[in-house]
Amino acid sequence: MNRRNFIQASLGIGALSAVGLEALAATQAKSVGLQLYTVRDDIQKQGIERVLEQVAKLGYKQVENFSYNQGKFFGKTPAEYNKVLKDNGLKAVSGHYTTGRSTKFGMGDGLTRNWEKAVEDAAAVGQKYVVLAYLVDDERSADDYKQLFGILTKSSETAKKSGLTLGYHNHDFEFTQKVDGEKPYDLLLKNTPVVMEMDLYWVEKAGEKPAEYFAKYPGRFPLWHVKDMAKTPQQEFAEVGTGSIDFADLFKHAKQAGLKQYFVEQDVCKRPPMECIKTSIDNIQKAKWG
């Protein structure tokens, strides 16, 4: 082989090696989602376009929406919002909604208010899930829960017509309350067809064990909120990988749980939210789990 051929061959091998390394890195990168509520203040100050650009640059691939109202996501029509997502290589897999039963905190459209339109718009931006995010404190009586079972069943049927799945996102009160001697969370699993978006932080804050629920209701937990708990007496929210929650153990049960997508969320940040979500995704990408 002459010198020219040798150099060409060497360059070819080098190029292949670079391509191979890039492909390997791509396959190793985890598909991590973000609940956009974490960066709500940034959205208000900077606008959704700028925030999604930053979120994508940090390595997030999926987002979970919130703040849908009057046919708009973050003040944008489904078509406008969909373009912002696509421009940044992001997919909106899921979205958070309210029941629409309470006007507290300015609640807008939800399961009992303009739900068909909400579901249609969710499908238009590519969502696969529509999730009941929270019950305000005036929606938590025994009668409220019993009414909720019917609302969830009916809302689930509406979601299915557009190819979407209805879910329920928990906090801790679903475990600490009792309705007819049972935890509301158990009653929701028994009396409704919805899937669960398990917020791992709140389950552990309530003193429960997520794995026990995965074993009792296999396949019912396709969505998780991956949120850490600070190693302090206050057990405040913390960046993923810096707290006390054993995610490595929890992810061993992912198949049994039926996990399809997980989202980083940090309700309250002590540092700028963008710094917090960077720490979280960096730690997830380095971890053996996820």
Salt bridges, closest charged atoms under 4 A:
GLU49 OE2 - LYS76 NZ 2.73
GLU53 OE1 - ARG50 NH1 3.67
GLU53 OE2 - LYS57 NZ 3.24
GLU64 OE1 - HIS96 NE2 3.43
GLU64 OE1 - HIS225 NE2 2.77
ASP87 OD2 - LYS83 NZ 2.85
ASP121 OD1 - LYS117 NZ 3.27
ASP137 OD1 - LYS104 NZ 2.66
GLU139 OE2 - ARG101 NE 3.40
ASP180 OD2 - LYS146 NZ 3.25
GLU182 OE1 - LYS190 NZ 2.51
GLU197 OE1 - HIS96 NE2 2.77
GLU197 OE2 - HIS225 NE2 3.38
ASP199 OD2 - HIS169 NE2 3.05
ASP199 OD2 - HIS225 ND1 3.50
ASP199 OD2 - LYS227 NZ 2.72
GLU208 OE2 - LYS183 NZ 2.71
GLU236 OE2 - LYS270 NZ 2.79
GLU239 OE2 - ARG271 NH2 3.30
GLU265 OE1 - HIS225 ND1 2.78
GLU265 OE1 - LYS227 NZ 3.06
ASP267 OD1 - LYS227 NZ 2.61
GLU275 OE1 - ARG271 NH1 3.24
ASP282 OD2 - LYS278 NZ 2.65
